[in-house]
Amino acid sequence: MPALKADGPGTVRLVFQPAEEPGSGAKAMLADGAFEPLTPDAIYAVHTTPHLVGQLATTAGGLMAGRSRIEVTMRGTGDLPAAARQVQSVLQAGGTVPAEAITQPASQDVILVQLFGGASRIDEGLVIRGQVMTASPETRAAAKKAVLEGIADLTIPNVALEAEFDDRFMAGVNNAPDLV
């Protein structure tokens, strides 16, 4: 790195992010002041992607998908297993491409919905957890709308549904100012 100093002004900092996949590492680094006292003008991340070995890529806007968490809680005296099947159908219908079909980078944004196992038992009910992955904020908003409206439209006798959609869980690689 010292040999490159003459090539340009400024300071280069190498930062290695822990817990990148679950999205907690960057938040912890910010909370710990990793970028104080210097706020970077730009950050370039290296992540495994389906590019040729030795290639790096960057672009304005979204480059890699962000993740949103979805959790639907079902409570009541009605048929909770049937409710869980209906909720799973709504969530899976929100995806435009099944997970097994993703084999290469898409030329357009897609919505990928992954459910984490089946319904888990909680006090007096069941919960279904999953994630929605998209590359653009617009597609993420459309996915959120489709999922929340789909859950709200379900009518299951004696079952209350509560849906939470955390669309800021893991923003993805994006240069949008509102995400930094």
Backbone torsions as a table, in degrees:
resi	resn	phi	psi	omega
1	MET	NA	-39.6	-179.9
2	PRO	-58.2	-31.6	-179.6
3	ALA	-67.7	-21.6	-179.1
4	LEU	-87.6	-9.1	-174.9
5	LYS	-56.4	-37.1	-178.5
6	ALA	-71.1	-15.8	-177.7
7	ASP	-77.8	-14.3	-178.7
8	GLY	-174.5	155.9	179.5
9	PRO	-78.2	164.8	173.0
10	GLY	104.1	-176.2	-177.6
11	THR	-119.4	136.4	175.4
12	VAL	-107.6	127.6	176.4
13	ARG	-118.9	132.4	174.2
14	LEU	-96.8	124.2	-177.8
15	VAL	-125.9	131.2	179.8
16	PHE	-113.2	119.2	-173.5
17	GLN	-90.0	124.0	173.2
18	PRO	-81.5	162.2	173.0
19	ALA	48.0	47.6	-176.9
20	GLU	-69.9	-45.4	-175.4
21	GLU	-62.9	-44.5	178.1
22	PRO	-77.1	-5.6	176.0
23	GLY	84.1	3.9	-176.5
24	SER	-91.1	-18.9	-175.9
25	GLY	-65.7	-46.9	-179.5
26	ALA	-63.3	-42.4	179.3
27	LYS	-62.0	-41.7	179.1
28	ALA	-66.1	-40.0	179.0
29	MET	-63.4	-42.4	177.7
30	LEU	-64.0	-42.8	179.1
31	ALA	-63.8	-31.5	179.5
32	ASP	-84.6	0.1	177.7
33	GLY	78.2	32.3	-177.1
34	ALA	-58.9	-24.3	-177.5
35	PHE	-110.7	22.4	176.6
36	GLU	-107.2	142.9	3.4
37	PRO	-85.9	-4.5	-177.6
38	LEU	-98.3	124.3	173.8
39	THR	-93.7	124.3	-176.1
40	PRO	-68.4	147.4	173.0
41	ASP	-79.1	-27.7	179.8
42	ALA	-154.6	151.7	175.6
43	ILE	-130.9	131.0	176.3
44	TYR	-117.0	124.9	-179.6
45	ALA	-106.9	145.9	173.7
46	VAL	-110.2	126.5	-177.5
47	HIS	-140.4	153.5	177.5
48	THR	-68.8	129.5	178.3
49	THR	-143.4	165.8	-179.1
50	PRO	-81.4	54.7	174.1
51	HIS	-105.6	166.5	176.5
52	LEU	-64.2	150.1	178.9
53	VAL	-56.0	131.9	179.2
54	GLY	91.1	-7.8	179.3
55	GLN	-90.5	142.6	171.1
56	LEU	-119.6	152.1	-179.3
57	ALA	-136.5	146.9	173.3
58	THR	-149.1	158.7	178.6
59	THR	-160.7	158.7	171.8
60	ALA	-72.1	141.4	179.2
61	GLY	82.2	-153.3	-174.9
62	GLY	-72.6	137.0	176.8
63	LEU	-119.4	-37.9	-180.0
64	MET	-131.9	156.2	-174.5
65	ALA	-66.3	145.5	170.4
66	GLY	-96.9	163.6	-178.6
67	ARG	-120.4	136.1	173.0
68	SER	-117.0	139.4	176.6
69	ARG	-90.7	142.6	174.6
70	ILE	-127.5	135.5	176.8
71	GLU	-140.6	127.2	178.3
72	VAL	-121.2	122.2	179.4
73	THR	-104.1	135.3	179.7
74	MET	-121.3	125.3	179.0
75	ARG	-135.0	153.4	175.3
76	GLY	138.5	-174.1	-177.6
77	THR	-100.4	-0.4	179.5
78	GLY	-76.8	-170.2	-177.4
79	ASP	-78.4	89.9	-176.9
80	LEU	-65.1	-40.5	176.7
81	PRO	-60.7	-38.8	177.1
82	ALA	-66.5	-38.8	177.2
83	ALA	-61.6	-42.1	-179.9
84	ALA	-61.6	-40.6	178.8
85	ARG	-64.4	-39.9	178.9
86	GLN	-67.2	-41.1	178.3
87	VAL	-63.2	-44.5	178.4
88	GLN	-60.0	-39.6	178.7
89	SER	-63.3	-42.5	178.7
90	VAL	-62.9	-45.4	-178.4
91	LEU	-64.6	-44.8	-179.2
92	GLN	-67.5	-31.8	177.6
93	ALA	-69.3	-20.2	179.2
94	GLY	-71.7	-16.7	179.5
95	GLY	-86.7	143.6	178.1
96	THR	-94.0	-16.1	-177.9
97	VAL	-140.9	128.0	176.4
98	PRO	-67.4	146.5	-175.4
99	ALA	-53.1	-39.1	-176.1
100	GLU	-69.7	-13.9	-179.8
101	ALA	-86.3	-11.1	-178.3
102	ILE	-81.0	106.5	180.0
103	THR	-124.5	-13.6	-179.5
104	GLN	-154.2	165.4	-180.0
105	PRO	-59.4	136.7	-179.7
106	ALA	-83.2	147.5	177.8
107	SER	-79.8	-14.8	175.7
108	GLN	-137.1	162.7	-177.1
109	ASP	-70.0	141.3	176.5
110	VAL	-126.7	164.8	175.7
111	ILE	-110.6	122.1	178.8
112	LEU	-114.4	120.6	179.6
113	VAL	-109.2	125.9	175.7
114	GLN	-121.5	131.1	176.1
115	LEU	-102.0	141.6	-178.7
116	PHE	-93.7	89.1	179.9
117	GLY	69.9	-159.8	178.5
118	GLY	-91.6	-159.6	178.5
119	ALA	-75.5	135.2	177.6
120	SER	-100.4	140.8	179.3
121	ARG	-78.4	134.6	173.4
122	ILE	-129.1	176.2	177.2
123	ASP	-53.5	122.4	175.0
124	GLU	57.6	29.8	178.7
125	GLY	175.6	-163.9	179.2
126	LEU	-131.6	156.5	175.5
127	VAL	-137.4	140.7	174.8
128	ILE	-116.9	130.9	179.7
129	ARG	-122.0	147.2	177.8
130	GLY	-166.3	-169.1	177.9
131	GLN	-142.1	152.7	176.9
132	VAL	-119.5	126.7	-178.7
133	MET	-116.6	129.5	177.1
134	THR	-144.5	162.4	178.9
135	ALA	-97.7	-27.9	-176.0
136	SER	-112.4	149.1	176.5
137	PRO	-60.6	-33.8	-179.9
138	GLU	-66.9	-42.8	178.7
139	THR	-68.3	-37.0	177.7
140	ARG	-61.9	-43.0	178.9
141	ALA	-63.1	-40.6	178.5
142	ALA	-65.3	-40.5	178.0
143	ALA	-64.0	-44.2	179.6
144	LYS	-59.8	-46.3	-179.7
145	LYS	-60.5	-47.0	-178.3
146	ALA	-62.3	-43.6	-178.6
147	VAL	-67.0	-50.5	-176.3
148	LEU	-66.2	-40.2	177.5
149	GLU	-67.8	-38.9	178.2
150	GLY	-62.2	-41.8	178.1
151	ILE	-68.0	-42.8	-179.3
152	ALA	-63.0	-30.0	-178.9
153	ASP	-77.9	-12.9	179.6
154	LEU	-72.5	134.4	174.5
155	THR	-122.8	109.6	-178.0
156	ILE	-124.2	117.9	-175.8
157	PRO	-54.1	129.5	175.2
158	ASN	60.6	27.9	175.6
159	VAL	-129.7	125.4	175.1
160	ALA	-97.7	133.4	179.5
161	LEU	-112.3	136.2	175.3
162	GLU	-130.3	118.5	-178.4
163	ALA	-109.7	133.8	174.7
164	GLU	-121.0	133.0	-179.6
165	PHE	-128.9	106.6	-179.3
166	ASP	-94.4	90.3	-175.4
167	ASP	-82.8	0.5	176.1
168	ARG	-110.3	15.1	-177.6
169	PHE	-58.7	-52.5	-178.4
170	MET	-147.4	100.2	-169.0
171	ALA	-66.4	-17.0	-176.5
172	GLY	86.4	178.7	178.3
173	VAL	-82.2	109.0	-173.6
174	ASN	-150.8	136.8	179.9
175	ASN	-94.0	11.4	-178.4
176	ALA	-66.8	129.0	-176.6
177	PRO	-58.7	-31.8	-178.6
178	ASP	-73.2	-7.7	-179.9
179	LEU	-103.7	-2.5	-178.9
180	VAL	-109.3	NA	NA
